[in-house]
Amino acid sequence: MKTTQNPSRRHLIATGAAVATGTLAFGMQDAAGAATRNRPAQTPSPSRTSNTITTPDGTQIYYKDWGEGPVVTFSHGWPLNADAWDGQMLFLARNGFRVIAHDRRGHGRSSQSSSGNDMNGYADDLAVLFEALDLKKATMVGHSTGGGEVARYIGRHGSKRVAKAVLIGAVPPVMLKSAANPEGLAIEVFDGLRAGVAGDRSQFYKEFAIPFFGANRPGAKVSQGILDQFWLWSMQCGQKNSYECIKAFSETDFTEDLKKIDVPTLIMHGEDDQIVPIHDSAKKSVQLIKGAKAIYYPGAPHGLTATMQDKINADLLAFLKS
């Protein structure tokens, strides 16, 4: 299988906004991607360099590994990359932890793979990373789509390497509205995201950052830098990968994965999350995960790890030390 190597960051930023707005060839995921959703859990057999691992299908996954001490892994949200966790990683590395974050396939510095852009694929990539680095007793932290990735990893690969889990603004149990989930978001919401990514994605990401960080709320104090970095990281995500990830985070049902989580779990969620509404996510997940605890942040947006960095860091550290 051929995979496209991720170009340099400078090249991506210079050329990302010039992507043809008429590109609508991604109307459906390819057959290989669909097949991945139903494949059995892989037995990882990775190769490794200083900052990448290669999965069995040849995809290169970039990761960064800072500090020493108990392990904390981070799974980022859509359509960002590991850099979105820098505020937490630097803090924890300075407080005696080893912190590891990877760019999901198709995102950031990882390969822009044509297939595997679904939750099973993401979870299997994470399993390869755990195996390659021989991680044990790790606390897994996931934001948004990354929270789904953490849940699917445990549901699919078990918790033998996991000590604790943290879900922040996470998408489980399931976002899409259906007869079984009448509180969910209508398919038209996600079709709108797909249209934005397939069209003028550069402008779409600039506009999407505003509700992501709650910058559209009266009295909000969100710096231009925070909004700009969201656009920067989003433009590094492959267009096909970003497009297909929307289906992965919106339509995947994590109910059974949540029931399989058997480690201490903390759920953190903003009460004014405009992207992943709290009533259909955190407040349901806390009931599905045995013994889970929750912290709800009044007025906080989806991107609370940036807008409330100090508070999130303090609460995360307290949970890690508990």
Steps between C-alpha positions, in 0.01 A plus 500: 500500500633843410488778754564867442780644710411814694672806348685750714300738716624799300381347174160415648438850631619662176278290280207393717276797418545439126319166505234497224164583650319272259659184635203282585649164409481390858123453508538152645783321671686258277445128528830446675403748771162337547659158529726628776204570724416132514847350513609310812738663746853492362799346670745789476834437333636853472831643396624809681722803446582778745160668462287279273360150499382315192175306516441165329337675201805726453359817654754708690372637831686796647525532879681708758624364830601740779613455858539209737270336749150348487370494142220723373389468137296759313259455208403824326177630352397549138658637282800593718819319600718426802602866535152575633614329823820704552350700787424181691814311396747768608322541832497128577856443378609768747305321773665159471312324221597348167260641244440357151277637225463383143358647181205285392541347154428766240558781750803717568831330422363147456440341159190611313378146456225415254341238727460428868338836570250358748490426872624143468792623293579777749483262797723246326757771425500592867551134590803490270643805677445344843672182382793677335573710810405214736275730700362367826269640768427800279233759561323558170364850439278578201330820388198501270570245223799392708262405780330264259840364403580426866164326551537291184859407592389359835191339349706339224838430663423488871654683794803283578729796422267764649477632855248783462299682233394862453237611248491876434222647287479151355263379227375172660254338528381608151443843347261425214126535555303180443196319632724352769666836570234770454709759690780481243591743223327469163692356204471842333744640759768256395417536132571870553843416642571277202399774258731743679797265483436407135458864399693803626644315794740780595215746561289224654765429764532871580125519561476167684762612754264769630233272655768239578653741753179685585628824351145579389373530857450842665805597702715218362873563520655276235826625353559527128797270554276217622275540197797518263666188633177305451507596131872419475463151642179429308662585167764234567231231496453324167176603334388142443601404853315793653191425291488132593570566867167684524314173447728328753435744784132565428357160413707257709305359793735463799239369743648151531855640515407720796352201681835320462703776665614345828754756623444819702354755259453876515263681264559874450261707288403861443135578570491741204658261252357599160672217312432194719195591713547381856152352548551244221860413583660540841179467697425171327857368506533544875206263544649237268851485650505321832625727778571796270523848647416822320596866516272739312625853432232774494518714188798310359527429124611194308859623483531534877851349511616829345255754642522355854847352481605564860178363649501193277865434581439524874202264487686257277801497733276439801342199328838360399621522859179362652 
